[in-house]
Amino acid sequence: MVTLFNKGDGIKGEKITVQCRKPNFGKRPISGTSRHKLQRGSLEGSVYCVIDKPIRSKKEN
Amino acid sequence: MAVRIVYPQEEGKDERSQDTTIEVGSVTGTYQRIDFSQIVYLFAEMVREEVRAMEARMIERIDRRIDELVERGNLEEGEGEVIVLRTIPREQAKKEILDLLDKYDKLYYGDIAEQLRLDLEQVVEIVGELEKEGKIEEAK
């Protein structure tokens, strides 16, 4: 698993789970492309984000 | 509890000789000699108690602050619940994650961190290890 540290690095995914000290999310929706509304904000203080994925136990046959 | 250091009173000897002893007892009562390992244990216990008390005070302050914010309308009811993360050994965390995955069809990293009250980054690392060990896999 890779962790990105450099300023300007981005991550993209359908579901990103975050942990931080101070989330700042405004309540104004932003009109994005294809008429989907987006929200924008920032996370500050010991931020850790991960592109989340579903996991399951591997059953032995 | 009181602690006193008893130095030998012999003439011509350096006060901090090997015969120096440490005794524990009540200020007005009798004292009992203890050795260094007992001192370390007692000190560790004192520090642990102090840390627990500090943690409880901090959580209480955070709870009060959240109640204030809810009252003022800055937070909605149910928001801002304090989650106290656990620090547990890696092997125990692995076992708990596997036990949790046995109960559910599939879970996300965030769900696991939330349910087990573990640090998110630690969950991601441990899940990575369990995947390499072949015990779990990505669910489609």
N, CA and C atoms of all chains as a GROMACS GRO file, in nm:
protein
  603
    1MET      N    1   0.085  -0.119   0.000
    1MET     CA    2   0.000   0.000   0.000
    1MET      C    3   0.088   0.124   0.000
    2VAL      N    4   0.049   0.219  -0.082
    2VAL     CA    5   0.129   0.340  -0.097
    2VAL      C    6   0.063   0.454  -0.019
    3THR      N    7   0.142   0.530   0.050
    3THR     CA    8   0.090   0.651   0.115
    3THR      C    9   0.158   0.771   0.050
    4LEU      N   10   0.078   0.865   0.005
    4LEU     CA   11   0.131   0.985  -0.061
    4LEU      C   12   0.154   1.095   0.041
    5PHE      N   13   0.269   1.159   0.032
    5PHE     CA   14   0.300   1.265   0.129
    5PHE      C   15   0.322   1.401   0.065
    6ASN      N   16   0.352   1.402  -0.066
    6ASN     CA   17   0.395   1.529  -0.126
    6ASN      C   18   0.280   1.622  -0.152
    7LYS      N   19   0.306   1.752  -0.128
    7LYS     CA   20   0.202   1.852  -0.152
    7LYS      C   21   0.167   1.848  -0.299
    8GLY      N   22   0.041   1.857  -0.326
    8GLY     CA   23  -0.004   1.852  -0.465
    8GLY      C   24  -0.045   1.714  -0.509
    9ASP      N   25  -0.010   1.610  -0.432
    9ASP     CA   26  -0.055   1.474  -0.466
    9ASP      C   27  -0.205   1.467  -0.445
   10GLY      N   28  -0.271   1.395  -0.532
   10GLY     CA   29  -0.415   1.382  -0.517
   10GLY      C   30  -0.453   1.237  -0.507
   11ILE      N   31  -0.571   1.212  -0.455
   11ILE     CA   32  -0.626   1.076  -0.460
   11ILE      C   33  -0.768   1.086  -0.512
   12LYS      N   34  -0.810   0.983  -0.579
   12LYS     CA   35  -0.941   0.986  -0.643
   12LYS      C   36  -1.009   0.852  -0.620
   13GLY      N   37  -1.133   0.855  -0.585
   13GLY     CA   38  -1.203   0.728  -0.565
   13GLY      C   39  -1.350   0.753  -0.540
   14GLU      N   40  -1.426   0.645  -0.543
   14GLU     CA   41  -1.569   0.656  -0.519
   14GLU      C   42  -1.600   0.679  -0.370
   15LYS      N   43  -1.516   0.619  -0.288
   15LYS     CA   44  -1.539   0.634  -0.143
   15LYS      C   45  -1.404   0.651  -0.076
   16ILE      N   46  -1.385   0.764  -0.013
   16ILE     CA   47  -1.259   0.790   0.057
   16ILE      C   48  -1.291   0.810   0.204
   17THR      N   49  -1.228   0.733   0.288
   17THR     CA   50  -1.252   0.746   0.432
   17THR      C   51  -1.139   0.826   0.493
   18VAL      N   52  -1.175   0.919   0.581
   18VAL     CA   53  -1.074   1.010   0.634
   18VAL      C   54  -1.074   1.011   0.786
   19GLN      N   55  -0.962   1.051   0.838
   19GLN     CA   56  -0.948   1.069   0.982
   19GLN      C   57  -0.865   1.195   1.000
   20CYS      N   58  -0.913   1.289   1.078
   20CYS     CA   59  -0.836   1.413   1.095
   20CYS      C   60  -0.885   1.483   1.220
   21ARG      N   61  -0.813   1.588   1.257
   21ARG     CA   62  -0.855   1.663   1.376
   21ARG      C   63  -0.967   1.761   1.345
   22LYS      N   64  -0.961   1.822   1.227
   22LYS     CA   65  -1.054   1.933   1.203
   22LYS      C   66  -1.109   1.929   1.060
   23PRO      N   67  -1.226   1.873   1.043
   23PRO     CA   68  -1.286   1.876   0.909
   23PRO      C   69  -1.362   2.007   0.890
   24ASN      N   70  -1.350   2.062   0.770
   24ASN     CA   71  -1.424   2.185   0.739
   24ASN      C   72  -1.503   2.163   0.613
   25PHE      N   73  -1.632   2.142   0.628
   25PHE     CA   74  -1.715   2.124   0.509
   25PHE      C   75  -1.827   2.225   0.513
   26GLY      N   76  -1.836   2.302   0.409
   26GLY     CA   77  -1.942   2.402   0.402
   26GLY      C   78  -2.073   2.334   0.370
   27LYS      N   79  -2.181   2.405   0.391
   27LYS     CA   80  -2.311   2.344   0.364
   27LYS      C   81  -2.362   2.382   0.225
   28ARG      N   82  -2.283   2.454   0.148
   28ARG     CA   83  -2.331   2.493   0.016
   28ARG      C   84  -2.299   2.385  -0.085
   29PRO      N   85  -2.398   2.333  -0.155
   29PRO     CA   86  -2.366   2.237  -0.260
   29PRO      C   87  -2.307   2.310  -0.380
   30ILE      N   88  -2.220   2.242  -0.453
   30ILE     CA   89  -2.157   2.303  -0.571
   30ILE      C   90  -2.206   2.226  -0.691
   31SER      N   91  -2.247   2.295  -0.792
   31SER     CA   92  -2.298   2.228  -0.910
   31SER      C   93  -2.180   2.177  -0.991
   32GLY      N   94  -2.169   2.045  -1.002
   32GLY     CA   95  -2.056   1.989  -1.076
   32GLY      C   96  -2.096   1.956  -1.218
   33THR      N   97  -2.018   1.870  -1.281
   33THR     CA   98  -2.051   1.831  -1.418
   33THR      C   99  -2.168   1.734  -1.413
   34SER      N  100  -2.233   1.716  -1.524
   34SER     CA  101  -2.348   1.626  -1.535
   34SER      C  102  -2.453   1.654  -1.430
   35ARG      N  103  -2.462   1.777  -1.387
   35ARG     CA  104  -2.562   1.821  -1.289
   35ARG      C  105  -2.553   1.752  -1.154
   36HIS      N  106  -2.441   1.680  -1.128
   36HIS     CA  107  -2.428   1.620  -0.995
   36HIS      C  108  -2.379   1.727  -0.900
   37LYS      N  109  -2.438   1.732  -0.784
   37LYS     CA  110  -2.395   1.833  -0.686
   37LYS      C  111  -2.274   1.780  -0.610
   38LEU      N  112  -2.184   1.869  -0.585
   38LEU     CA  113  -2.064   1.832  -0.509
   38LEU      C  114  -2.059   1.915  -0.382
   39GLN      N  115  -1.978   1.869  -0.290
   39GLN     CA  116  -1.948   1.951  -0.172
   39GLN      C  117  -1.798   1.967  -0.169
   40ARG      N  118  -1.752   2.073  -0.112
   40ARG     CA  119  -1.608   2.097  -0.108
   40ARG      C  120  -1.570   2.136   0.034
   41GLY      N  121  -1.453   2.094   0.075
   41GLY     CA  122  -1.409   2.135   0.208
   41GLY      C  123  -1.264   2.103   0.225
   42SER      N  124  -1.218   2.105   0.348
   42SER     CA  125  -1.078   2.073   0.374
   42SER      C  126  -1.069   1.995   0.505
   43LEU      N  127  -0.960   1.924   0.516
   43LEU     CA  128  -0.934   1.847   0.638
   43LEU      C  129  -0.801   1.894   0.692
   44GLU      N  130  -0.795   1.919   0.821
   44GLU     CA  131  -0.670   1.968   0.878
   44GLU      C  132  -0.631   1.891   1.003
   45GLY      N  133  -0.503   1.882   1.028
   45GLY     CA  134  -0.455   1.822   1.153
   45GLY      C  135  -0.443   1.671   1.149
   46SER      N  136  -0.324   1.621   1.129
   46SER     CA  137  -0.298   1.475   1.129
   46SER      C  138  -0.394   1.402   1.036
   47VAL      N  139  -0.406   1.449   0.915
   47VAL     CA  140  -0.503   1.394   0.821
   47VAL      C  141  -0.453   1.261   0.763
   48TYR      N  142  -0.541   1.167   0.760
   48TYR     CA  143  -0.512   1.040   0.691
   48TYR      C  144  -0.636   1.005   0.609
   49CYS      N  145  -0.614   0.981   0.478
   49CYS     CA  146  -0.726   0.945   0.389
   49CYS      C  147  -0.692   0.813   0.320
   50VAL      N  148  -0.791   0.734   0.294
   50VAL     CA  149  -0.766   0.611   0.221
   50VAL      C  150  -0.882   0.588   0.125
   51ILE      N  151  -0.849   0.538   0.006
   51ILE     CA  152  -0.954   0.500  -0.089
   51ILE      C  153  -1.012   0.370  -0.034
   52ASP      N  154  -1.136   0.376   0.008
   52ASP     CA  155  -1.193   0.264   0.082
   52ASP      C  156  -1.240   0.155  -0.013
   53LYS      N  157  -1.239   0.035   0.035
   53LYS     CA  158  -1.286  -0.078  -0.046
   53LYS      C  159  -1.351  -0.180   0.047
   54PRO      N  160  -1.446  -0.257  -0.006
   54PRO     CA  161  -1.510  -0.358   0.078
   54PRO      C  162  -1.419  -0.481   0.089
   55ILE      N  163  -1.418  -0.537   0.207
   55ILE     CA  164  -1.331  -0.653   0.234
   55ILE      C  165  -1.418  -0.763   0.291
   56ARG      N  166  -1.377  -0.885   0.265
   56ARG     CA  167  -1.449  -0.996   0.328
   56ARG      C  168  -1.349  -1.104   0.367
   57SER      N  169  -1.398  -1.191   0.452
   57SER     CA  170  -1.315  -1.302   0.498
   57SER      C  171  -1.303  -1.401   0.384
   58LYS      N  172  -1.186  -1.464   0.371
   58LYS     CA  173  -1.168  -1.564   0.267
   58LYS      C  174  -1.203  -1.697   0.329
   59LYS      N  175  -1.315  -1.753   0.284
   59LYS     CA  176  -1.356  -1.880   0.343
   59LYS      C  177  -1.270  -1.989   0.285
   60GLU      N  178  -1.224  -2.081   0.372
   60GLU     CA  179  -1.144  -2.192   0.322
   60GLU      C  180  -1.237  -2.297   0.266
   61ASN      N  181  -1.202  -2.355   0.152
   61ASN     CA  182  -1.285  -2.460   0.091
   61ASN      C  183  -1.258  -2.595   0.154
   62MET      N  184   0.064   0.762   5.125
   62MET     CA  185   0.188   0.684   5.120
   62MET      C  186   0.307   0.777   5.127
   63ALA      N  187   0.409   0.738   5.195
   63ALA     CA  188   0.529   0.822   5.203
   63ALA      C  189   0.650   0.736   5.166
   64VAL      N  190   0.746   0.800   5.109
   64VAL     CA  191   0.869   0.729   5.071
   64VAL      C  192   0.984   0.800   5.141
   65ARG      N  193   1.073   0.724   5.200
   65ARG     CA  194   1.191   0.789   5.257
   65ARG      C  195   1.316   0.711   5.218
   66ILE      N  196   1.422   0.785   5.208
   66ILE     CA  197   1.551   0.723   5.176
   66ILE      C  198   1.634   0.722   5.303
   67VAL      N  199   1.681   0.606   5.337
   67VAL     CA  200   1.758   0.593   5.462
   67VAL      C  201   1.905   0.572   5.427
   68TYR      N  202   1.985   0.665   5.465
   68TYR     CA  203   2.129   0.654   5.440
   68TYR      C  204   2.197   0.597   5.562
   69PRO      N  205   2.303   0.521   5.542
   69PRO     CA  206   2.376   0.468   5.658
   69PRO      C  207   2.444   0.581   5.733
   70GLN      N  208   2.451   0.566   5.861
   70GLN     CA  209   2.505   0.674   5.941
   70GLN      C  210   2.651   0.652   5.979
   71GLU      N  211   2.716   0.550   5.921
   71GLU     CA  212   2.853   0.518   5.964
   71GLU      C  213   2.948   0.630   5.927
   72GLU      N  214   3.042   0.654   6.014
   72GLU     CA  215   3.140   0.762   5.991
   72GLU      C  216   3.235   0.721   5.881
   73GLY      N  217   3.280   0.818   5.805
   73GLY     CA  218   3.383   0.792   5.704
   73GLY      C  219   3.328   0.729   5.578
   74LYS      N  220   3.202   0.693   5.580
   74LYS     CA  221   3.148   0.629   5.458
   74LYS      C  222   3.068   0.735   5.381
   75ASP      N  223   3.075   0.724   5.249
   75ASP     CA  224   2.996   0.812   5.162
   75ASP      C  225   2.847   0.785   5.189
   76GLU      N  226   2.772   0.890   5.205
   76GLU     CA  227   2.629   0.871   5.240
   76GLU      C  228   2.555   0.785   5.140
   77ARG      N  229   2.582   0.804   5.010
   77ARG     CA  230   2.507   0.726   4.912
   77ARG      C  231   2.580   0.595   4.881
   78SER      N  232   2.600   0.515   4.985
   78SER     CA  233   2.670   0.389   4.965
   78SER      C  234   2.570   0.282   4.925
   79GLN      N  235   2.623   0.161   4.905
   79GLN     CA  236   2.534   0.053   4.864
   79GLN      C  237   2.435   0.018   4.972
   80ASP      N  238   2.459   0.064   5.095
   80ASP     CA  239   2.367   0.028   5.202
   80ASP      C  240   2.247   0.122   5.210
   81THR      N  241   2.242   0.217   5.125
   81THR     CA  242   2.126   0.307   5.124
   81THR      C  243   2.001   0.227   5.092
   82THR      N  244   1.895   0.249   5.167
   82THR     CA  245   1.771   0.174   5.141
   82THR      C  246   1.656   0.270   5.122
   83ILE      N  247   1.554   0.220   5.060
   83ILE     CA  248   1.434   0.301   5.038
   83ILE      C  249   1.320   0.233   5.110
   84GLU      N  250   1.244   0.310   5.184
   84GLU     CA  251   1.135   0.252   5.260
   84GLU      C  252   1.005   0.323   5.229
   85VAL      N  253   0.899   0.246   5.232
   85VAL     CA  254   0.767   0.299   5.203
   85VAL      C  255   0.676   0.276   5.323
   86GLY      N  256   0.596   0.372   5.354
   86GLY     CA  257   0.503   0.352   5.466
   86GLY      C  258   0.416   0.475   5.480
   87SER      N  259   0.344   0.484   5.588
   87SER     CA  260   0.265   0.605   5.611
   87SER      C  261   0.351   0.704   5.689
   88VAL      N  262   0.316   0.830   5.676
   88VAL     CA  263   0.400   0.934   5.735
   88VAL      C  264   0.414   0.916   5.885
   89THR      N  265   0.305   0.874   5.951
   89THR     CA  266   0.311   0.863   6.097
   89THR      C  267   0.333   0.719   6.145
   90GLY      N  268   0.332   0.624   6.051
   90GLY     CA  269   0.339   0.483   6.093
   90GLY      C  270   0.473   0.420   6.067
   91THR      N  271   0.470   0.289   6.052
   91THR     CA  272   0.596   0.218   6.031
   91THR      C  273   0.631   0.213   5.884
   92TYR      N  274   0.758   0.194   5.861
   92TYR     CA  275   0.807   0.188   5.724
   92TYR      C  276   0.852   0.047   5.690
   93GLN      N  277   0.842   0.014   5.561
   93GLN     CA  278   0.885  -0.119   5.517
   93GLN      C  279   0.985  -0.101   5.403
   94ARG      N  280   1.095  -0.173   5.410
   94ARG     CA  281   1.198  -0.163   5.307
   94ARG      C  282   1.147  -0.224   5.178
   95ILE      N  283   1.174  -0.156   5.067
   95ILE     CA  284   1.137  -0.214   4.936
   95ILE      C  285   1.256  -0.208   4.843
   96ASP      N  286   1.256  -0.293   4.742
   96ASP     CA  287   1.368  -0.291   4.649
   96ASP      C  288   1.332  -0.214   4.522
   97PHE      N  289   1.429  -0.200   4.436
   97PHE     CA  290   1.414  -0.113   4.321
   97PHE      C  291   1.299  -0.155   4.228
   98SER      N  292   1.284  -0.286   4.209
   98SER     CA  293   1.177  -0.330   4.117
   98SER      C  294   1.040  -0.292   4.172
   99GLN      N  295   1.026  -0.294   4.303
   99GLN     CA  296   0.899  -0.254   4.362
   99GLN      C  297   0.874  -0.104   4.342
  100ILE      N  298   0.984  -0.027   4.349
  100ILE     CA  299   0.971   0.117   4.327
  100ILE      C  300   0.923   0.143   4.185
  101VAL      N  301   0.983   0.072   4.091
  101VAL     CA  302   0.946   0.091   3.950
  101VAL      C  303   0.798   0.056   3.932
  102TYR      N  304   0.756  -0.054   3.993
  102TYR     CA  305   0.616  -0.098   3.982
  102TYR      C  306   0.523   0.007   4.041
  103LEU      N  307   0.557   0.055   4.161
  103LEU     CA  308   0.471   0.156   4.225
  103LEU      C  309   0.462   0.283   4.141
  104PHE      N  310   0.577   0.324   4.088
  104PHE     CA  311   0.579   0.445   4.007
  104PHE      C  312   0.493   0.426   3.882
  105ALA      N  313   0.508   0.310   3.818
  105ALA     CA  314   0.430   0.282   3.696
  105ALA      C  315   0.280   0.286   3.728
  106GLU      N  316   0.242   0.228   3.842
  106GLU     CA  317   0.101   0.229   3.883
  106GLU      C  318   0.051   0.372   3.903
  107MET      N  319   0.136   0.454   3.967
  107MET     CA  320   0.097   0.594   3.992
  107MET      C  321   0.077   0.667   3.859
  108VAL      N  322   0.169   0.643   3.766
  108VAL     CA  323   0.159   0.711   3.636
  108VAL      C  324   0.033   0.665   3.563
  109ARG      N  325   0.007   0.532   3.568
  109ARG     CA  326  -0.113   0.479   3.501
  109ARG      C  327  -0.240   0.542   3.556
  110GLU      N  328  -0.246   0.552   3.689
  110GLU     CA  329  -0.365   0.610   3.753
  110GLU      C  330  -0.382   0.755   3.709
  111GLU      N  331  -0.271   0.826   3.706
  111GLU     CA  332  -0.275   0.968   3.669
  111GLU      C  333  -0.321   0.983   3.524
  112VAL      N  334  -0.271   0.897   3.437
  112VAL     CA  335  -0.309   0.905   3.295
  112VAL      C  336  -0.458   0.875   3.280
  113ARG      N  337  -0.507   0.774   3.352
  113ARG     CA  338  -0.650   0.740   3.344
  113ARG      C  339  -0.735   0.857   3.392
  114ALA      N  340  -0.690   0.919   3.500
  114ALA     CA  341  -0.767   1.033   3.554
  114ALA      C  342  -0.767   1.149   3.455
  115MET      N  343  -0.651   1.173   3.393
  115MET     CA  344  -0.641   1.283   3.294
  115MET      C  345  -0.732   1.255   3.176
  116GLU      N  346  -0.733   1.131   3.130
  116GLU     CA  347  -0.815   1.092   3.015
  116GLU      C  348  -0.963   1.116   3.048
  117ALA      N  349  -1.003   1.074   3.167
  117ALA     CA  350  -1.143   1.090   3.208
  117ALA      C  351  -1.180   1.238   3.215
  118ARG      N  352  -1.087   1.321   3.265
  118ARG     CA  353  -1.115   1.466   3.274
  118ARG      C  354  -1.127   1.526   3.134
  119MET      N  355  -1.039   1.481   3.042
  119MET     CA  356  -1.042   1.536   2.906
  119MET      C  357  -1.172   1.499   2.837
  120ILE      N  358  -1.215   1.376   2.854
  120ILE     CA  359  -1.339   1.330   2.789
  120ILE      C  360  -1.457   1.407   2.844
  121GLU      N  361  -1.454   1.431   2.975
  121GLU     CA  362  -1.562   1.506   3.037
  121GLU      C  363  -1.570   1.647   2.981
  122ARG      N  364  -1.452   1.710   2.961
  122ARG     CA  365  -1.450   1.846   2.906
  122ARG      C  366  -1.500   1.848   2.763
  123ILE      N  367  -1.460   1.748   2.686
  123ILE     CA  368  -1.505   1.741   2.547
  123ILE      C  369  -1.655   1.722   2.542
  124ASP      N  370  -1.707   1.633   2.626
  124ASP     CA  371  -1.852   1.609   2.630
  124ASP      C  372  -1.928   1.736   2.663
  125ARG      N  373  -1.874   1.812   2.762
  125ARG     CA  374  -1.942   1.937   2.803
  125ARG      C  375  -1.942   2.036   2.688
  126ARG      N  376  -1.829   2.042   2.618
  126ARG     CA  377  -1.816   2.137   2.507
  126ARG      C  378  -1.913   2.099   2.395
  127ILE      N  379  -1.925   1.969   2.369
  127ILE     CA  380  -2.019   1.924   2.266
  127ILE      C  381  -2.162   1.961   2.305
  128ASP      N  382  -2.195   1.941   2.432
  128ASP     CA  383  -2.330   1.977   2.479
  128ASP      C  384  -2.356   2.126   2.458
  129GLU      N  385  -2.254   2.207   2.486
  129GLU     CA  386  -2.269   2.352   2.466
  129GLU      C  387  -2.295   2.384   2.320
  130LEU      N  388  -2.217   2.317   2.232
  130LEU     CA  389  -2.232   2.344   2.089
  130LEU      C  390  -2.369   2.300   2.039
  131VAL      N  391  -2.418   2.189   2.091
  131VAL     CA  392  -2.550   2.141   2.050
  131VAL      C  393  -2.656   2.241   2.096
  132GLU      N  394  -2.639   2.290   2.219
  132GLU     CA  395  -2.735   2.388   2.271
  132GLU      C  396  -2.737   2.515   2.189
  133ARG      N  397  -2.618   2.557   2.143
  133ARG     CA  398  -2.610   2.682   2.067
  133ARG      C  399  -2.649   2.663   1.922
  134GLY      N  400  -2.672   2.538   1.882
  134GLY     CA  401  -2.713   2.511   1.744
  134GLY      C  402  -2.598   2.493   1.648
  135ASN      N  403  -2.474   2.489   1.699
  135ASN     CA  404  -2.359   2.470   1.609
  135ASN      C  405  -2.345   2.324   1.567
  136LEU      N  406  -2.402   2.237   1.649
  136LEU     CA  407  -2.394   2.094   1.619
  136LEU      C  408  -2.533   2.035   1.630
  137GLU      N  409  -2.560   1.934   1.550
  137GLU     CA  410  -2.689   1.868   1.564
  137GLU      C  411  -2.679   1.757   1.666
  138GLU      N  412  -2.791   1.724   1.725
  138GLU     CA  413  -2.796   1.617   1.824
  138GLU      C  414  -2.740   1.488   1.764
  139GLY      N  415  -2.654   1.418   1.834
  139GLY     CA  416  -2.598   1.293   1.782
  139GLY      C  417  -2.467   1.314   1.712
  140GLU      N  418  -2.443   1.440   1.666
  140GLU     CA  419  -2.315   1.469   1.601
  140GLU      C  420  -2.210   1.487   1.709
  141GLY      N  421  -2.084   1.464   1.671
  141GLY     CA  422  -1.977   1.495   1.765
  141GLY      C  423  -1.964   1.397   1.880
  142GLU      N  424  -2.017   1.278   1.861
  142GLU     CA  425  -1.998   1.176   1.965
  142GLU      C  426  -1.849   1.149   1.981
  143VAL      N  427  -1.804   1.138   2.104
  143VAL     CA  428  -1.662   1.116   2.127
  143VAL      C  429  -1.631   0.967   2.114
  144ILE      N  430  -1.539   0.936   2.024
  144ILE     CA  431  -1.498   0.796   2.010
  144ILE      C  432  -1.357   0.786   2.065
  145VAL      N  433  -1.340   0.705   2.164
  145VAL     CA  434  -1.207   0.691   2.224
  145VAL      C  435  -1.138   0.573   2.155
  146LEU      N  436  -1.030   0.603   2.082
  146LEU     CA  437  -0.961   0.497   2.010
  146LEU      C  438  -0.886   0.407   2.107
  147ARG      N  439  -0.881   0.278   2.075
  147ARG     CA  440  -0.810   0.182   2.158
  147ARG      C  441  -0.672   0.159   2.102
  148THR      N  442  -0.578   0.138   2.192
  148THR     CA  443  -0.443   0.098   2.150
  148THR      C  444  -0.426  -0.046   2.196
  149ILE      N  445  -0.424  -0.136   2.097
  149ILE     CA  446  -0.412  -0.278   2.133
  149ILE      C  447  -0.298  -0.339   2.053
  150PRO      N  448  -0.243  -0.451   2.099
  150PRO     CA  449  -0.134  -0.515   2.024
  150PRO      C  450  -0.181  -0.556   1.884
  151ARG      N  451  -0.088  -0.555   1.790
  151ARG     CA  452  -0.118  -0.584   1.650
  151ARG      C  453  -0.187  -0.720   1.632
  152GLU      N  454  -0.138  -0.821   1.700
  152GLU     CA  455  -0.195  -0.956   1.686
  152GLU      C  456  -0.340  -0.958   1.735
  153GLN      N  457  -0.367  -0.885   1.841
  153GLN     CA  458  -0.503  -0.879   1.892
  153GLN      C  459  -0.593  -0.808   1.791
  154ALA      N  460  -0.540  -0.700   1.732
  154ALA     CA  461  -0.617  -0.626   1.632
  154ALA      C  462  -0.649  -0.716   1.512
  155LYS      N  463  -0.551  -0.794   1.470
  155LYS     CA  464  -0.573  -0.887   1.356
  155LYS      C  465  -0.686  -0.984   1.389
  156LYS      N  466  -0.681  -1.038   1.509
  156LYS     CA  467  -0.783  -1.136   1.550
  156LYS      C  468  -0.920  -1.072   1.554
  157GLU      N  469  -0.927  -0.950   1.608
  157GLU     CA  470  -1.056  -0.884   1.618
  157GLU      C  471  -1.112  -0.850   1.480
  158ILE      N  472  -1.024  -0.813   1.389
  158ILE     CA  473  -1.070  -0.782   1.253
  158ILE      C  474  -1.123  -0.908   1.187
  159LEU      N  475  -1.051  -1.018   1.201
  159LEU     CA  476  -1.097  -1.144   1.141
  159LEU      C  477  -1.230  -1.187   1.203
  160ASP      N  478  -1.242  -1.174   1.335
  160ASP     CA  479  -1.368  -1.211   1.403
  160ASP      C  480  -1.483  -1.124   1.352
  161LEU      N  481  -1.455  -0.996   1.330
  161LEU     CA  482  -1.559  -0.904   1.282
  161LEU      C  483  -1.602  -0.941   1.141
  162LEU      N  484  -1.504  -0.975   1.057
  162LEU     CA  485  -1.536  -1.011   0.918
  162LEU      C  486  -1.612  -1.143   0.910
  163ASP      N  487  -1.600  -1.225   1.013
  163ASP     CA  488  -1.678  -1.349   1.015
  163ASP      C  489  -1.826  -1.320   1.037
  164LYS      N  490  -1.853  -1.206   1.102
  164LYS     CA  491  -1.993  -1.174   1.134
  164LYS      C  492  -2.064  -1.103   1.017
  165TYR      N  493  -1.986  -1.034   0.932
  165TYR     CA  494  -2.048  -0.957   0.824
  165TYR      C  495  -2.004  -1.010   0.689
  166ASP      N  496  -2.090  -0.989   0.586
  166ASP     CA  497  -2.056  -1.027   0.449
  166ASP      C  498  -1.934  -0.953   0.400
  167LYS      N  499  -1.939  -0.822   0.417
  167LYS     CA  500  -1.829  -0.737   0.376
  167LYS      C  501  -1.831  -0.608   0.459
  168LEU      N  502  -1.713  -0.552   0.476
  168LEU     CA  503  -1.699  -0.429   0.553
  168LEU      C  504  -1.594  -0.341   0.487
  169TYR      N  505  -1.610  -0.209   0.499
  169TYR     CA  506  -1.509  -0.115   0.451
  169TYR      C  507  -1.410  -0.086   0.564
  170TYR      N  508  -1.294  -0.032   0.526
  170TYR     CA  509  -1.193   0.006   0.627
  170TYR      C  510  -1.258   0.091   0.736
  171GLY      N  511  -1.336   0.189   0.690
  171GLY     CA  512  -1.398   0.283   0.784
  171GLY      C  513  -1.492   0.212   0.881
  172ASP      N  514  -1.567   0.114   0.831
  172ASP     CA  515  -1.658   0.039   0.918
  172ASP      C  516  -1.580  -0.035   1.025
  173ILE      N  517  -1.469  -0.097   0.983
  173ILE     CA  518  -1.387  -0.175   1.077
  173ILE      C  519  -1.330  -0.082   1.184
  174ALA      N  520  -1.277   0.033   1.140
  174ALA     CA  521  -1.218   0.128   1.236
  174ALA      C  522  -1.325   0.177   1.333
  175GLU      N  523  -1.445   0.200   1.281
  175GLU     CA  524  -1.554   0.250   1.364
  175GLU      C  525  -1.599   0.144   1.465
  176GLN      N  526  -1.621   0.023   1.418
  176GLN     CA  527  -1.674  -0.083   1.506
  176GLN      C  528  -1.575  -0.124   1.613
  177LEU      N  529  -1.448  -0.130   1.576
  177LEU     CA  530  -1.347  -0.176   1.673
  177LEU      C  531  -1.278  -0.061   1.745
  178ARG      N  532  -1.315   0.061   1.708
  178ARG     CA  533  -1.255   0.181   1.769
  178ARG      C  534  -1.102   0.178   1.758
  179LEU      N  535  -1.055   0.154   1.634
  179LEU     CA  536  -0.911   0.151   1.610
  179LEU      C  537  -0.873   0.266   1.519
  180ASP      N  538  -0.746   0.300   1.518
  180ASP     CA  539  -0.695   0.403   1.429
  180ASP      C  540  -0.710   0.356   1.284
  181LEU      N  541  -0.756   0.446   1.197
  181LEU     CA  542  -0.785   0.409   1.058
  181LEU      C  543  -0.660   0.359   0.986
  182GLU      N  544  -0.548   0.430   1.007
  182GLU     CA  545  -0.425   0.391   0.937
  182GLU      C  546  -0.380   0.252   0.982
  183GLN      N  547  -0.395   0.224   1.109
  183GLN     CA  548  -0.358   0.092   1.159
  183GLN      C  549  -0.445  -0.015   1.095
  184VAL      N  550  -0.574   0.013   1.083
  184VAL     CA  551  -0.666  -0.084   1.020
  184VAL      C  552  -0.622  -0.113   0.877
  185VAL      N  553  -0.588  -0.008   0.803
  185VAL     CA  554  -0.547  -0.027   0.663
  185VAL      C  555  -0.421  -0.113   0.655
  186GLU      N  556  -0.325  -0.088   0.743
  186GLU     CA  557  -0.200  -0.166   0.743
  186GLU      C  558  -0.228  -0.312   0.775
  187ILE      N  559  -0.309  -0.334   0.877
  187ILE     CA  560  -0.336  -0.471   0.920
  187ILE      C  561  -0.417  -0.547   0.815
  188VAL      N  562  -0.512  -0.480   0.754
  188VAL     CA  563  -0.590  -0.544   0.648
  188VAL      C  564  -0.497  -0.584   0.534
  189GLY      N  565  -0.401  -0.497   0.503
  189GLY     CA  566  -0.302  -0.528   0.399
  189GLY      C  567  -0.224  -0.653   0.433
  190GLU      N  568  -0.184  -0.665   0.559
  190GLU     CA  569  -0.111  -0.785   0.602
  190GLU      C  570  -0.198  -0.908   0.591
  191LEU      N  571  -0.323  -0.897   0.633
  191LEU     CA  572  -0.414  -1.012   0.628
  191LEU      C  573  -0.442  -1.054   0.484
  192GLU      N  574  -0.444  -0.956   0.394
  192GLU     CA  575  -0.462  -0.991   0.252
  192GLU      C  576  -0.342  -1.068   0.201
  193LYS      N  577  -0.223  -1.023   0.239
  193LYS     CA  578  -0.100  -1.093   0.196
  193LYS      C  579  -0.096  -1.233   0.255
  194GLU      N  580  -0.149  -1.248   0.375
  194GLU     CA  581  -0.150  -1.382   0.439
  194GLU      C  582  -0.260  -1.470   0.381
  195GLY      N  583  -0.342  -1.412   0.295
  195GLY     CA  584  -0.446  -1.490   0.230
  195GLY      C  585  -0.569  -1.516   0.316
  196LYS      N  586  -0.584  -1.437   0.421
  196LYS     CA  587  -0.699  -1.462   0.510
  196LYS      C  588  -0.820  -1.380   0.471
  197ILE      N  589  -0.799  -1.270   0.399
  197ILE     CA  590  -0.912  -1.189   0.356
  197ILE      C  591  -0.889  -1.146   0.212
  198GLU      N  592  -0.995  -1.095   0.150
  198GLU     CA  593  -0.983  -1.052   0.010
  198GLU      C  594  -1.080  -0.937  -0.013
  199GLU      N  595  -1.059  -0.869  -0.126
  199GLU     CA  596  -1.150  -0.761  -0.158
  199GLU      C  597  -1.284  -0.823  -0.199
  200ALA      N  598  -1.391  -0.767  -0.149
  200ALA     CA  599  -1.524  -0.818  -0.183
  200ALA      C  600  -1.573  -0.743  -0.307
  201LYS      N  601  -1.635  -0.814  -0.398
  201LYS     CA  602  -1.682  -0.747  -0.521
  201LYS      C  603  -1.821  -0.690  -0.497
   0.00000   0.00000   0.00000
